[in-house]
Amino acid sequence: MQEINLLREALKKGMVQKYNEDLTQEERLILKNKKYVQNYNSIEGNLKYLDCKICKNKGHIMVISEEDAKRNYIKKCSCMIERESIERFKQSGLEPLRQKYTFAKFKKENEKSKNLYNKAQEYLKSIDKKEWFFVGGQVGAGKSHLCTAMCFSLLKTKRLKFMEWVKESTSLKALVLDEENYTKELAKLIYTDVLYIDDFFKGGTNKADLRLAFEIINYRYNNDLITIISSEKSIDEILEIDEAIGSRIYEKSYNFNFEIEKDEELNYRLKER
Ligand SMILES: [Zn+2]
């Protein structure tokens, strides 16, 4: 069993490539032992979410070369792509909405909602440009629905964090005197590949709200990180509240900046019933 531990250590260090120079002599010896490799591959692991016949739920397999023992290596199993995607869903905070807010369920009843839907698709196709997506207007299912559906698509390949502005800004502001925990909690939001802020600036914008919003928006802006924002406020209203925050959002979401008017949003909700 000692060999397994050694290899686990090697895997932790990311030594899953062929001919990895960083493998120690000991690790190389383990990989040369065909019987051990076969044994190892047949051991059942305990990874969750899926049942994989290839790696037996260990997440990786040892590959042995018939011709040359030096070519034996450890390989990440293909099931890990799906496991990691599921894990990202769990971490994102969006999991409870997975069934409800899909693209298929988004209502395209008028020109504006059709256009919004098409723009969302266009946005996903050009995601490598790292532009931002902003949709403003009265709070309701239409905006959140579309943004959430986009997030599900992005979660297949990216780490994403869902921030409900009112809820999470309140708990962050409460931590403001506890610097260590404040930084830790804030880090979860600002370092992620994609951040989706729902109901941005809902519930008032006092000094603490503005400080927090600026910290988040400015970090995402400076580091070119994808950010999706829905808000009951329009971009003009945000600019009026705080120019530094508004101008950054405006600049980054220049090509994907939309507004749902009040009565349209109302229609969406009434029809949903
Ligand atoms: Zn597998």
py3Dmol code that shows the C-alpha trace and the ligand (Angstrom):
import py3Dmol

protein = """\
ATOM      1  CA  MET A   1       0.000   0.000   0.000  1.00  0.00           C
ATOM      2  CA  GLN A   2       2.974   2.251   0.407  1.00  0.00           C
ATOM      3  CA  GLU A   3       3.267   2.432  -3.370  1.00  0.00           C
ATOM      4  CA  ILE A   4      -0.236   3.798  -3.641  1.00  0.00           C
ATOM      5  CA  ASN A   5       0.559   6.599  -1.265  1.00  0.00           C
ATOM      6  CA  LEU A   6       3.676   7.471  -3.193  1.00  0.00           C
ATOM      7  CA  LEU A   7       1.735   7.626  -6.399  1.00  0.00           C
ATOM      8  CA  ARG A   8      -1.008   9.661  -4.846  1.00  0.00           C
ATOM      9  CA  GLU A   9       1.633  12.157  -3.843  1.00  0.00           C
ATOM     10  CA  ALA A  10       2.987  12.160  -7.373  1.00  0.00           C
ATOM     11  CA  LEU A  11      -0.492  12.799  -8.729  1.00  0.00           C
ATOM     12  CA  LYS A  12      -1.047  15.623  -6.309  1.00  0.00           C
ATOM     13  CA  LYS A  13       2.038  17.257  -7.687  1.00  0.00           C
ATOM     14  CA  GLY A  14       0.446  16.993 -11.102  1.00  0.00           C
ATOM     15  CA  MET A  15       2.748  14.305 -12.443  1.00  0.00           C
ATOM     16  CA  VAL A  16       0.344  12.865 -14.874  1.00  0.00           C
ATOM     17  CA  GLN A  17       2.327  13.474 -17.999  1.00  0.00           C
ATOM     18  CA  LYS A  18       4.379  11.017 -19.926  1.00  0.00           C
ATOM     19  CA  TYR A  19       8.111  10.887 -19.214  1.00  0.00           C
ATOM     20  CA  ASN A  20       7.774  13.375 -16.429  1.00  0.00           C
ATOM     21  CA  GLU A  21      11.256  14.372 -15.382  1.00  0.00           C
ATOM     22  CA  ASP A  22      10.006  15.220 -11.927  1.00  0.00           C
ATOM     23  CA  LEU A  23       9.105  11.650 -11.016  1.00  0.00           C
ATOM     24  CA  THR A  24      11.411  10.269  -8.367  1.00  0.00           C
ATOM     25  CA  GLN A  25      13.376   7.063  -8.872  1.00  0.00           C
ATOM     26  CA  GLU A  26      10.949   5.304  -6.553  1.00  0.00           C
ATOM     27  CA  GLU A  27       7.929   6.438  -8.490  1.00  0.00           C
ATOM     28  CA  ARG A  28       9.515   5.308 -11.716  1.00  0.00           C
ATOM     29  CA  LEU A  29      10.143   1.871 -10.238  1.00  0.00           C
ATOM     30  CA  ILE A  30       6.515   1.516  -9.261  1.00  0.00           C
ATOM     31  CA  LEU A  31       5.447   2.338 -12.774  1.00  0.00           C
ATOM     32  CA  LYS A  32       7.783  -0.296 -14.196  1.00  0.00           C
ATOM     33  CA  ASN A  33       6.114  -3.068 -12.277  1.00  0.00           C
ATOM     34  CA  LYS A  34       3.503  -4.455 -14.640  1.00  0.00           C
ATOM     35  CA  LYS A  35       1.791  -6.612 -12.072  1.00  0.00           C
ATOM     36  CA  TYR A  36       1.519  -3.752  -9.684  1.00  0.00           C
ATOM     37  CA  VAL A  37       0.105  -1.508 -12.394  1.00  0.00           C
ATOM     38  CA  GLN A  38      -2.558  -4.060 -13.288  1.00  0.00           C
ATOM     39  CA  ASN A  39      -3.390  -4.493  -9.667  1.00  0.00           C
ATOM     40  CA  TYR A  40      -3.633  -0.828  -9.140  1.00  0.00           C
ATOM     41  CA  ASN A  41      -5.954  -0.300 -12.080  1.00  0.00           C
ATOM     42  CA  SER A  42      -8.380  -2.881 -10.726  1.00  0.00           C
ATOM     43  CA  ILE A  43      -8.701  -1.260  -7.298  1.00  0.00           C
ATOM     44  CA  GLU A  44     -12.028   0.479  -6.656  1.00  0.00           C
ATOM     45  CA  GLY A  45     -11.780   4.164  -5.821  1.00  0.00           C
ATOM     46  CA  ASN A  46     -14.325   6.316  -4.052  1.00  0.00           C
ATOM     47  CA  LEU A  47     -14.904   9.338  -6.284  1.00  0.00           C
ATOM     48  CA  LYS A  48     -18.528  10.394  -6.383  1.00  0.00           C
ATOM     49  CA  TYR A  49     -21.143  11.475  -8.986  1.00  0.00           C
ATOM     50  CA  LEU A  50     -20.472   8.869 -11.696  1.00  0.00           C
ATOM     51  CA  ASP A  51     -19.690   5.203 -11.989  1.00  0.00           C
ATOM     52  CA  CYS A  52     -16.694   4.871 -14.308  1.00  0.00           C
ATOM     53  CA  LYS A  53     -15.653   1.438 -15.508  1.00  0.00           C
ATOM     54  CA  ILE A  54     -12.332   2.665 -16.850  1.00  0.00           C
ATOM     55  CA  CYS A  55     -10.720   4.106 -13.729  1.00  0.00           C
ATOM     56  CA  LYS A  56     -12.994   2.331 -11.207  1.00  0.00           C
ATOM     57  CA  ASN A  57     -13.752   5.750  -9.766  1.00  0.00           C
ATOM     58  CA  LYS A  58     -10.175   6.630  -8.893  1.00  0.00           C
ATOM     59  CA  GLY A  59      -9.970   9.383 -11.507  1.00  0.00           C
ATOM     60  CA  HIS A  60      -6.783   8.157 -13.111  1.00  0.00           C
ATOM     61  CA  ILE A  61      -5.276   5.045 -14.614  1.00  0.00           C
ATOM     62  CA  MET A  62      -1.792   3.735 -15.073  1.00  0.00           C
ATOM     63  CA  VAL A  63      -0.896   3.015 -18.644  1.00  0.00           C
ATOM     64  CA  ILE A  64       1.745   0.415 -19.409  1.00  0.00           C
ATOM     65  CA  SER A  65       3.676   0.133 -22.586  1.00  0.00           C
ATOM     66  CA  GLU A  66       4.335  -3.334 -23.958  1.00  0.00           C
ATOM     67  CA  GLU A  67       7.525  -2.302 -25.711  1.00  0.00           C
ATOM     68  CA  ASP A  68       9.194  -0.032 -23.257  1.00  0.00           C
ATOM     69  CA  ALA A  69       8.676   0.065 -19.516  1.00  0.00           C
ATOM     70  CA  LYS A  70      10.042   3.586 -19.444  1.00  0.00           C
ATOM     71  CA  ARG A  71       6.944   4.675 -21.280  1.00  0.00           C
ATOM     72  CA  ASN A  72       4.575   3.740 -18.501  1.00  0.00           C
ATOM     73  CA  TYR A  73       2.701   6.664 -17.120  1.00  0.00           C
ATOM     74  CA  ILE A  74      -0.273   7.812 -15.074  1.00  0.00           C
ATOM     75  CA  LYS A  75      -3.156   9.362 -16.919  1.00  0.00           C
ATOM     76  CA  LYS A  76      -6.114  11.390 -15.775  1.00  0.00           C
ATOM     77  CA  CYS A  77      -9.284   9.514 -16.694  1.00  0.00           C
ATOM     78  CA  SER A  78     -11.723  11.091 -19.158  1.00  0.00           C
ATOM     79  CA  CYS A  79     -14.521  10.837 -16.579  1.00  0.00           C
ATOM     80  CA  MET A  80     -12.795  13.602 -14.630  1.00  0.00           C
ATOM     81  CA  ILE A  81     -14.035  16.213 -17.107  1.00  0.00           C
ATOM     82  CA  GLU A  82     -17.613  15.432 -16.140  1.00  0.00           C
ATOM     83  CA  ARG A  83     -16.838  14.998 -12.447  1.00  0.00           C
ATOM     84  CA  GLU A  84     -15.121  18.368 -12.363  1.00  0.00           C
ATOM     85  CA  SER A  85     -18.016  19.956 -14.197  1.00  0.00           C
ATOM     86  CA  ILE A  86     -20.487  18.559 -11.655  1.00  0.00           C
ATOM     87  CA  GLU A  87     -18.252  19.746  -8.836  1.00  0.00           C
ATOM     88  CA  ARG A  88     -18.141  23.233 -10.358  1.00  0.00           C
ATOM     89  CA  PHE A  89     -21.956  23.244 -10.410  1.00  0.00           C
ATOM     90  CA  LYS A  90     -22.011  22.378  -6.724  1.00  0.00           C
ATOM     91  CA  GLN A  91     -19.484  25.084  -5.936  1.00  0.00           C
ATOM     92  CA  SER A  92     -21.180  27.707  -8.103  1.00  0.00           C
ATOM     93  CA  GLY A  93     -24.285  28.082  -5.965  1.00  0.00           C
ATOM     94  CA  LEU A  94     -26.507  27.646  -9.024  1.00  0.00           C
ATOM     95  CA  GLU A  95     -27.275  23.956  -8.653  1.00  0.00           C
ATOM     96  CA  PRO A  96     -30.843  24.462  -7.326  1.00  0.00           C
ATOM     97  CA  LEU A  97     -31.788  26.354 -10.515  1.00  0.00           C
ATOM     98  CA  ARG A  98     -30.396  23.795 -12.934  1.00  0.00           C
ATOM     99  CA  GLN A  99     -33.738  22.367 -14.064  1.00  0.00           C
ATOM    100  CA  LYS A 100     -35.691  25.591 -13.932  1.00  0.00           C
ATOM    101  CA  TYR A 101     -33.632  28.121 -15.849  1.00  0.00           C
ATOM    102  CA  THR A 102     -32.587  26.423 -19.068  1.00  0.00           C
ATOM    103  CA  PHE A 103     -32.328  28.031 -22.520  1.00  0.00           C
ATOM    104  CA  ALA A 104     -35.108  25.713 -23.690  1.00  0.00           C
ATOM    105  CA  LYS A 105     -37.463  27.139 -21.092  1.00  0.00           C
ATOM    106  CA  PHE A 106     -36.663  30.775 -21.855  1.00  0.00           C
ATOM    107  CA  LYS A 107     -39.708  32.479 -23.398  1.00  0.00           C
ATOM    108  CA  LYS A 108     -39.077  34.214 -26.703  1.00  0.00           C
ATOM    109  CA  GLU A 109     -42.426  35.882 -27.181  1.00  0.00           C
ATOM    110  CA  ASN A 110     -41.545  39.281 -28.547  1.00  0.00           C
ATOM    111  CA  GLU A 111     -38.787  40.740 -30.677  1.00  0.00           C
ATOM    112  CA  LYS A 112     -36.895  42.011 -27.693  1.00  0.00           C
ATOM    113  CA  SER A 113     -36.770  38.709 -25.849  1.00  0.00           C
ATOM    114  CA  LYS A 114     -35.836  36.913 -29.071  1.00  0.00           C
ATOM    115  CA  ASN A 115     -33.039  39.404 -29.590  1.00  0.00           C
ATOM    116  CA  LEU A 116     -31.858  38.992 -26.021  1.00  0.00           C
ATOM    117  CA  TYR A 117     -31.819  35.234 -26.428  1.00  0.00           C
ATOM    118  CA  ASN A 118     -29.793  35.498 -29.644  1.00  0.00           C
ATOM    119  CA  LYS A 119     -27.364  37.911 -28.032  1.00  0.00           C
ATOM    120  CA  ALA A 120     -26.839  35.482 -25.169  1.00  0.00           C
ATOM    121  CA  GLN A 121     -25.946  32.769 -27.691  1.00  0.00           C
ATOM    122  CA  GLU A 122     -23.622  35.138 -29.495  1.00  0.00           C
ATOM    123  CA  TYR A 123     -22.001  36.056 -26.188  1.00  0.00           C
ATOM    124  CA  LEU A 124     -21.279  32.413 -25.385  1.00  0.00           C
ATOM    125  CA  LYS A 125     -19.743  31.856 -28.803  1.00  0.00           C
ATOM    126  CA  SER A 126     -17.344  34.739 -28.336  1.00  0.00           C
ATOM    127  CA  ILE A 127     -16.578  34.026 -24.681  1.00  0.00           C
ATOM    128  CA  ASP A 128     -12.841  33.889 -25.378  1.00  0.00           C
ATOM    129  CA  LYS A 129     -12.925  37.666 -25.866  1.00  0.00           C
ATOM    130  CA  LYS A 130     -13.757  37.913 -22.159  1.00  0.00           C
ATOM    131  CA  GLU A 131     -16.389  40.589 -22.585  1.00  0.00           C
ATOM    132  CA  TRP A 132     -18.980  41.190 -19.884  1.00  0.00           C
ATOM    133  CA  PHE A 133     -22.746  40.758 -20.120  1.00  0.00           C
ATOM    134  CA  PHE A 134     -25.066  43.260 -18.491  1.00  0.00           C
ATOM    135  CA  VAL A 135     -28.837  43.145 -18.401  1.00  0.00           C
ATOM    136  CA  GLY A 136     -30.787  45.798 -16.543  1.00  0.00           C
ATOM    137  CA  GLY A 137     -34.448  46.497 -15.908  1.00  0.00           C
ATOM    138  CA  GLN A 138     -37.064  45.557 -13.371  1.00  0.00           C
ATOM    139  CA  VAL A 139     -36.293  42.544 -11.180  1.00  0.00           C
ATOM    140  CA  GLY A 140     -37.889  39.371 -12.434  1.00  0.00           C
ATOM    141  CA  ALA A 141     -37.502  35.948 -13.915  1.00  0.00           C
ATOM    142  CA  GLY A 142     -36.576  36.992 -17.462  1.00  0.00           C
ATOM    143  CA  LYS A 143     -33.135  38.399 -16.725  1.00  0.00           C
ATOM    144  CA  SER A 144     -32.095  35.911 -14.092  1.00  0.00           C
ATOM    145  CA  HIS A 145     -33.392  33.097 -16.254  1.00  0.00           C
ATOM    146  CA  LEU A 146     -31.258  34.056 -19.226  1.00  0.00           C
ATOM    147  CA  CYS A 147     -28.119  34.760 -17.194  1.00  0.00           C
ATOM    148  CA  THR A 148     -28.468  31.490 -15.311  1.00  0.00           C
ATOM    149  CA  ALA A 149     -28.854  29.540 -18.558  1.00  0.00           C
ATOM    150  CA  MET A 150     -25.667  31.160 -19.849  1.00  0.00           C
ATOM    151  CA  CYS A 151     -23.881  30.213 -16.647  1.00  0.00           C
ATOM    152  CA  PHE A 152     -24.863  26.560 -17.044  1.00  0.00           C
ATOM    153  CA  SER A 153     -23.243  26.578 -20.424  1.00  0.00           C
ATOM    154  CA  LEU A 154     -20.076  28.240 -19.104  1.00  0.00           C
ATOM    155  CA  LEU A 155     -19.857  25.859 -16.156  1.00  0.00           C
ATOM    156  CA  LYS A 156     -18.969  23.002 -18.500  1.00  0.00           C
ATOM    157  CA  THR A 157     -15.494  24.419 -18.836  1.00  0.00           C
ATOM    158  CA  LYS A 158     -15.075  27.188 -16.282  1.00  0.00           C
ATOM    159  CA  ARG A 159     -15.126  27.795 -12.573  1.00  0.00           C
ATOM    160  CA  LEU A 160     -18.089  30.011 -11.888  1.00  0.00           C
ATOM    161  CA  LYS A 161     -19.442  31.732  -8.833  1.00  0.00           C
ATOM    162  CA  PHE A 162     -23.021  32.896  -8.376  1.00  0.00           C
ATOM    163  CA  MET A 163     -23.423  35.971  -6.182  1.00  0.00           C
ATOM    164  CA  GLU A 164     -26.864  37.015  -5.030  1.00  0.00           C
ATOM    165  CA  TRP A 165     -26.018  40.637  -4.397  1.00  0.00           C
ATOM    166  CA  VAL A 166     -28.361  41.348  -1.469  1.00  0.00           C
ATOM    167  CA  LYS A 167     -27.603  38.166   0.407  1.00  0.00           C
ATOM    168  CA  GLU A 168     -23.858  38.040  -0.111  1.00  0.00           C
ATOM    169  CA  SER A 169     -23.114  41.723   0.118  1.00  0.00           C
ATOM    170  CA  THR A 170     -24.886  41.740   3.491  1.00  0.00           C
ATOM    171  CA  SER A 171     -22.767  38.920   4.889  1.00  0.00           C
ATOM    172  CA  LEU A 172     -19.571  40.415   3.455  1.00  0.00           C
ATOM    173  CA  LYS A 173     -20.283  43.844   4.887  1.00  0.00           C
ATOM    174  CA  ALA A 174     -20.847  42.235   8.287  1.00  0.00           C
ATOM    175  CA  LEU A 175     -17.298  40.852   8.098  1.00  0.00           C
ATOM    176  CA  VAL A 176     -15.664  44.146   7.330  1.00  0.00           C
ATOM    177  CA  LEU A 177     -13.957  44.444  10.726  1.00  0.00           C
ATOM    178  CA  ASP A 178     -12.705  40.864  10.576  1.00  0.00           C
ATOM    179  CA  GLU A 179     -10.130  41.408   7.884  1.00  0.00           C
ATOM    180  CA  GLU A 180      -8.944  37.827   7.552  1.00  0.00           C
ATOM    181  CA  ASN A 181     -12.397  36.380   6.955  1.00  0.00           C
ATOM    182  CA  TYR A 182     -13.484  39.314   4.845  1.00  0.00           C
ATOM    183  CA  THR A 183     -10.557  38.785   2.498  1.00  0.00           C
ATOM    184  CA  LYS A 184     -11.185  35.051   2.416  1.00  0.00           C
ATOM    185  CA  GLU A 185     -14.863  35.409   1.524  1.00  0.00           C
ATOM    186  CA  LEU A 186     -14.225  38.163  -0.981  1.00  0.00           C
ATOM    187  CA  ALA A 187     -11.529  36.058  -2.637  1.00  0.00           C
ATOM    188  CA  LYS A 188     -14.081  33.345  -3.424  1.00  0.00           C
ATOM    189  CA  LEU A 189     -15.961  35.835  -5.571  1.00  0.00           C
ATOM    190  CA  ILE A 190     -13.223  37.798  -7.230  1.00  0.00           C
ATOM    191  CA  TYR A 191     -10.777  35.060  -8.226  1.00  0.00           C
ATOM    192  CA  THR A 192     -13.215  32.803 -10.063  1.00  0.00           C
ATOM    193  CA  ASP A 193     -13.131  32.438 -13.892  1.00  0.00           C
ATOM    194  CA  VAL A 194     -16.704  33.675 -14.230  1.00  0.00           C
ATOM    195  CA  LEU A 195     -18.669  35.736 -11.719  1.00  0.00           C
ATOM    196  CA  TYR A 196     -22.414  36.133 -12.070  1.00  0.00           C
ATOM    197  CA  ILE A 197     -23.914  38.889  -9.905  1.00  0.00           C
ATOM    198  CA  ASP A 198     -27.698  38.744  -9.673  1.00  0.00           C
ATOM    199  CA  ASP A 199     -29.751  41.800  -8.636  1.00  0.00           C
ATOM    200  CA  PHE A 200     -26.724  44.059  -8.480  1.00  0.00           C
ATOM    201  CA  PHE A 201     -27.324  47.109  -6.249  1.00  0.00           C
ATOM    202  CA  LYS A 202     -30.721  45.882  -5.119  1.00  0.00           C
ATOM    203  CA  GLY A 203     -31.644  47.071  -1.633  1.00  0.00           C
ATOM    204  CA  GLY A 204     -29.834  50.400  -1.518  1.00  0.00           C
ATOM    205  CA  THR A 205     -26.309  51.614  -2.122  1.00  0.00           C
ATOM    206  CA  ASN A 206     -24.678  53.022   0.983  1.00  0.00           C
ATOM    207  CA  LYS A 207     -20.969  53.667   1.397  1.00  0.00           C
ATOM    208  CA  ALA A 208     -20.200  50.074   2.340  1.00  0.00           C
ATOM    209  CA  ASP A 209     -22.107  48.744  -0.691  1.00  0.00           C
ATOM    210  CA  LEU A 210     -20.182  51.026  -2.998  1.00  0.00           C
ATOM    211  CA  ARG A 211     -16.848  50.056  -1.476  1.00  0.00           C
ATOM    212  CA  LEU A 212     -17.595  46.357  -1.841  1.00  0.00           C
ATOM    213  CA  ALA A 213     -18.958  46.755  -5.368  1.00  0.00           C
ATOM    214  CA  PHE A 214     -15.887  48.709  -6.409  1.00  0.00           C
ATOM    215  CA  GLU A 215     -13.529  46.103  -4.954  1.00  0.00           C
ATOM    216  CA  ILE A 216     -15.258  43.330  -6.895  1.00  0.00           C
ATOM    217  CA  ILE A 217     -15.800  45.184 -10.170  1.00  0.00           C
ATOM    218  CA  ASN A 218     -12.363  46.774 -10.178  1.00  0.00           C
ATOM    219  CA  TYR A 219     -10.579  43.467  -9.578  1.00  0.00           C
ATOM    220  CA  ARG A 220     -12.579  41.730 -12.302  1.00  0.00           C
ATOM    221  CA  TYR A 221     -11.930  44.668 -14.634  1.00  0.00           C
ATOM    222  CA  ASN A 222      -8.196  44.888 -14.017  1.00  0.00           C
ATOM    223  CA  ASN A 223      -7.696  41.164 -14.409  1.00  0.00           C
ATOM    224  CA  ASP A 224      -9.879  40.753 -17.475  1.00  0.00           C
ATOM    225  CA  LEU A 225     -12.212  38.226 -15.838  1.00  0.00           C
ATOM    226  CA  ILE A 226     -15.618  37.353 -17.294  1.00  0.00           C
ATOM    227  CA  THR A 227     -18.472  38.946 -15.352  1.00  0.00           C
ATOM    228  CA  ILE A 228     -22.216  38.657 -15.917  1.00  0.00           C
ATOM    229  CA  ILE A 229     -24.471  41.152 -14.172  1.00  0.00           C
ATOM    230  CA  SER A 230     -28.221  41.476 -13.862  1.00  0.00           C
ATOM    231  CA  SER A 231     -29.689  44.476 -12.097  1.00  0.00           C
ATOM    232  CA  GLU A 232     -32.963  46.272 -11.604  1.00  0.00           C
ATOM    233  CA  LYS A 233     -30.974  49.398 -12.372  1.00  0.00           C
ATOM    234  CA  SER A 234     -30.007  50.431 -15.877  1.00  0.00           C
ATOM    235  CA  ILE A 235     -26.390  51.113 -16.711  1.00  0.00           C
ATOM    236  CA  ASP A 236     -27.197  54.843 -16.729  1.00  0.00           C
ATOM    237  CA  GLU A 237     -28.572  54.619 -13.207  1.00  0.00           C
ATOM    238  CA  ILE A 238     -25.460  52.769 -12.048  1.00  0.00           C
ATOM    239  CA  LEU A 239     -23.291  55.461 -13.658  1.00  0.00           C
ATOM    240  CA  GLU A 240     -25.241  58.062 -11.735  1.00  0.00           C
ATOM    241  CA  ILE A 241     -24.764  56.215  -8.446  1.00  0.00           C
ATOM    242  CA  ASP A 242     -21.048  55.653  -8.932  1.00  0.00           C
ATOM    243  CA  GLU A 243     -19.124  56.598 -12.000  1.00  0.00           C
ATOM    244  CA  ALA A 244     -16.056  54.453 -11.287  1.00  0.00           C
ATOM    245  CA  ILE A 245     -18.182  51.306 -10.996  1.00  0.00           C
ATOM    246  CA  GLY A 246     -20.597  52.172 -13.800  1.00  0.00           C
ATOM    247  CA  SER A 247     -17.931  53.153 -16.306  1.00  0.00           C
ATOM    248  CA  ARG A 248     -16.044  49.882 -15.840  1.00  0.00           C
ATOM    249  CA  ILE A 249     -19.197  47.825 -16.366  1.00  0.00           C
ATOM    250  CA  TYR A 250     -20.168  49.981 -19.322  1.00  0.00           C
ATOM    251  CA  GLU A 251     -16.801  49.614 -20.998  1.00  0.00           C
ATOM    252  CA  LYS A 252     -16.521  45.853 -20.529  1.00  0.00           C
ATOM    253  CA  SER A 253     -20.117  45.061 -21.523  1.00  0.00           C
ATOM    254  CA  TYR A 254     -20.165  47.508 -24.422  1.00  0.00           C
ATOM    255  CA  ASN A 255     -21.306  44.882 -26.966  1.00  0.00           C
ATOM    256  CA  PHE A 256     -23.590  43.018 -24.561  1.00  0.00           C
ATOM    257  CA  ASN A 257     -25.506  45.632 -22.660  1.00  0.00           C
ATOM    258  CA  PHE A 258     -29.299  45.267 -22.524  1.00  0.00           C
ATOM    259  CA  GLU A 259     -32.326  46.615 -20.824  1.00  0.00           C
ATOM    260  CA  ILE A 260     -35.707  45.040 -20.199  1.00  0.00           C
ATOM    261  CA  GLU A 261     -38.436  47.611 -19.808  1.00  0.00           C
ATOM    262  CA  LYS A 262     -40.801  47.363 -16.905  1.00  0.00           C
ATOM    263  CA  ASP A 263     -43.951  46.264 -18.726  1.00  0.00           C
ATOM    264  CA  GLU A 264     -42.070  43.634 -20.742  1.00  0.00           C
ATOM    265  CA  GLU A 265     -40.759  42.077 -17.582  1.00  0.00           C
ATOM    266  CA  LEU A 266     -44.268  42.097 -16.146  1.00  0.00           C
ATOM    267  CA  ASN A 267     -45.559  40.313 -19.230  1.00  0.00           C
ATOM    268  CA  TYR A 268     -42.920  37.654 -18.843  1.00  0.00           C
ATOM    269  CA  ARG A 269     -43.985  36.958 -15.285  1.00  0.00           C
ATOM    270  CA  LEU A 270     -47.687  36.909 -16.008  1.00  0.00           C
ATOM    271  CA  LYS A 271     -47.233  34.489 -18.881  1.00  0.00           C
ATOM    272  CA  GLU A 272     -45.078  32.235 -16.798  1.00  0.00           C
ATOM    273  CA  ARG A 273     -47.972  31.357 -14.492  1.00  0.00           C
TER     274      ARG A 273
END
"""
ligand_1 = """\
1
ZN
Zn -12.887 7.314 -14.992
"""
view = py3Dmol.view(width=600, height=400)
view.addModel(protein, "pdb")
view.setStyle({"model": 0}, {"cartoon": {"style": "trace"}})
view.addModel(ligand_1, "xyz")
view.setStyle({"model": 1}, {"stick": {}})
view.zoomTo()
view.show()
